[in-house]
Amino acid sequence: MLNKTLLKITSATLLLGLVCSPIQAARLAAERAIVHHEHKIKPVVELNSNEQGDLYVAAMINGQLLFLQPDGSFSETPLIYQIIDGSQSTIQLPEISPVDINPGKYPLFQVLTTSGSDVMDIGNWIGGLSGLNQLMFSIGLTDDLTKDGDGDGWPDDDQDKDGYHDDDHDKDGYHDDDHDKDGFHDDDHDKDGFHDDDHDKDGYHDDDHDKDGYHDDDQNKNNSNEESDKDSDNPLNDDNGNKVDDDERKDDKDDDNDKEDDNDKDDDDDKDDD
């Protein structure tokens, strides 16, 4: 039940919260999100001034939600990591060695709740939906998957340093245009880690001059509008972009044929009159 609750939170609910209200009581940060065996995982929680409440920190490991404790252990039970009294500005979380961790992507979550409240009740989160913050760690992955060309420990297209590609708006760990979840853009046919039209290898389309992850002439900037555009151009749809079933299309065709027959008959009558 606990895992199902978080999975719901971290999909559409999380996305809605991040989009609607960017103000957060606290946020996760780290020296680097791309970690190899020679590195350490060093997360911190940065707090807004005078915030008070109960701090929870959790990680999703092998599909299971586990709550971090100050001694570095994890618990399946939702346990408070630390009580925040308003005097703290930064909370250093335990350093974790990646040596014994299987290669993969591991999201770390934090949320601050009102004192003594149930963390699994979103109504108790300080900041509401936007109170849930996450940082994605890529552990032991190859360079072609991490896309860290400059070696700074972050994906080259991760400008806000949250461990996610900037074009990963649903926070699932993949580019939004990576529908087969292979770690590459769908238009990266040579699998070099860049769009096929990204000749300067900066992680953006060559015609994406504002670096927002979209073509400059993409006015829709979301999948639903793109799908709508595709539907409107679909030859199986009517002029308004609405889908037309085969019976309706057949009726329309019959009507058109009837009209053509009537016109031909009128033309023949006019010829006879002449």
C-alpha positions, -999 to 999 in steps of 0.1 A, spaced: 0 0 0 28 24 9 47 17 -24 14 22 -44 8 55 -27 42 69 -36 40 56 -71 8 75 -76 24 106 -60 55 104 -82 37 103 -115 10 127 -125 6 141 -89 43 150 -86 43 165 -121 12 186 -113 28 199 -81 61 208 -97 43 227 -125 17 245 -104 39 257 -75 77 258 -77 80 271 -42 93 244 -19 100 243 19 131 222 12 150 207 -17 176 180 -22 210 188 -35 243 170 -40 279 174 -53 270 151 -82 241 129 -94 261 106 -117 281 84 -94 307 57 -101 326 34 -77 353 60 -70 327 85 -58 304 89 -28 267 97 -28 266 129 -7 230 143 -6 220 173 15 186 189 22 186 227 18 158 243 39 141 276 35 146 300 65 124 295 96 108 263 82 96 239 109 82 204 108 91 168 103 116 159 76 112 126 58 138 112 33 131 81 13 146 62 -17 130 39 -42 152 7 -43 142 -22 -64 107 -10 -66 104 -7 -28 101 26 -9 126 28 20 129 56 45 164 68 53 176 72 89 205 93 103 227 62 108 225 54 71 200 25 75 167 22 57 133 13 71 101 1 54 82 20 81 78 58 75 101 72 102 110 108 107 146 116 96 149 148 117 126 173 134 132 208 120 129 236 145 136 265 122 172 270 131 187 247 104 195 258 69 212 226 56 209 190 67 238 167 56 225 133 49 247 102 54 273 95 27 266 63 8 291 42 -10 279 30 -45 302 -1 -45 276 -26 -34 247 -10 -53 236 -25 -86 240 -1 -116 208 18 -123 188 50 -115 177 56 -80 154 85 -70 158 100 -36 127 119 -21 123 144 7 92 161 21 86 183 51 53 178 70 36 196 98 48 184 131 35 150 143 14 144 111 11 114 88 36 117 59 14 96 36 -14 122 37 -5 149 11 -26 174 30 1 174 57 29 183 34 43 218 38 39 235 4 12 210 -6 20 189 -37 51 210 -45 65 200 -10 77 167 -25 111 171 -40 133 145 -56 169 140 -69 177 112 -94 211 94 -88 226 74 -117 249 48 -102 275 28 -122 260 35 -156 280 39 -187 288 73 -203 264 68 -232 235 65 -208 245 93 -183 252 119 -210 278 136 -188 302 148 -215 319 174 -194 324 151 -164 308 174 -138 286 147 -124 253 159 -140 237 151 -174 248 178 -198 211 188 -204 203 190 -166 205 228 -160 186 227 -127 208 200 -112 180 176 -102 195 145 -118 169 145 -146 172 155 -182 156 189 -187 132 173 -212 121 147 -187 91 165 -174 73 135 -160 104 126 -140 105 89 -150 142 90 -156 140 91 -194 138 117 -221 101 125 -229 107 114 -265 123 81 -254 92 59 -257 111 26 -258 130 34 -226 164 25 -240 181 57 -227 183 74 -261 161 99 -279 138 82 -303 154 103 -331 189 92 -320 193 64 -346 231 61 -344 229 58 -305 256 84 -299 236 101 -271 224 131 -292 195 140 -314 204 133 -350 200 170 -357 223 180 -329 255 184 -348 273 205 -322 267 178 -296 254 202 -269 224 180 -260 198 202 -278 183 203 -313 203 227 -335 172 249 -339 166 250 -301 184 282 -294 167 290 -261 178 255 -248 143 246 -235 143 211 -249 120 219 -278 124 231 -314 121 269 -316 91 265 -339 73 241 -315 44 262 -302 27 232 -285 55 219 -263 35 190 -249 26 156 -261 -11 161 -260 -10 189 -284 15 170 -306 -10 141 -307 -38 165 -315 -18 179 -344 -12 144 -356 -49 136 -354 -58 168 -373 -35 157 -402 -47 121 -401 -65 113 -434 -89 92 -414 -102 123 -396 -126 150 -408 -117 186 -414 -120 194 -377 -96 167 -366 -124 144 -353 -122 107 -360 -147 94 -384 -157 57 -384 -160 36 -416 -198 38 -417 -199 75 -415 -172 78 -442 -191 54 -464 -223 74 -460 -204 106 -469 -189 89 -499 -224 77 -511 -237 112 -506 -209 126 -527 -216 100 -554 -253 109 -554 -245 145 -558 -221 137 -587 -249 116 -604 -274 144 -600 -249 169 -615 -243 145 -645 -280 141 -650 -285 179 -650 -257 183 -676 -273 157 -699 -307 174 -696 -291 207 -706 -275 191 -736 -309 176 -747 -325 210 -744 -298 225 -767 
